[in-house]
Amino acid sequence: MLALAVFVSGRGSNLRAVLDSPALKNLIRVNAVVGDKLYCPAFDIAKNFSIPVYSVGKKDGFISFDDLEVILKDFKIDLIVLAGFLKLIPDNFVRAFRNKIINIHPALLPSFGGSGMYGMNVHKAVFESSAQVSGASVHFVDETYDTGRIIAQRCVDISDIKSPEEIAERVLSIEHHLLPYVIEKIALGKVFVENNRVRVET
Ligand code: GRF
């Protein structure tokens, strides 16, 4: 079983997609959910599944990334999944879990990524560019926003959409399939980093 920690900041629909995935049922276990707030709706999903939640940050009531590293190592976490987590992961935490942190981004990287490109900002930028396709990307996390190697992407036709909200809706439904798919491939040992490229075995 692959031991997962899922990092969230909001409603947690990707967390739910992972927890509800029939394909992942016997492959993974979510041992911790981590947020950058003291409360967000995703915590309710975690609690319904009896998964412990942690709030990481600098203020009172939060634990530091250093303490979190110790906790996740105690849990023997194999994979950290950023599912709508908005804070930048500190360099030493990335180094501690090199190639063990993945992120889902709601656009086709390397376009529409980077600092400030999260949530509706991404879909507004896609809308204003008049791009005819958008999609979702899952990538390894490195020290900067959205620049790690891409593991898998799916695209969706948006040539007929009328608003950024419609793009968000279409992309989200893709995310809910793409994230469990990538986690399944990692759990099955089918994701390789070779010659600076990611290869996913079918
Ligand atoms: C998703 O679009 C994810 O890609 C992103 O923020 C959104 C989070 O949605 N960066 P949810 O919290 O998983 O519902």
Residues whose N, C-alpha, C, O or C-beta is under 5 A from the ligand:
A	BS01	GRF	G10 R11 G12 S13 N14 L15 A83 G84 I104 H105 P106 G119
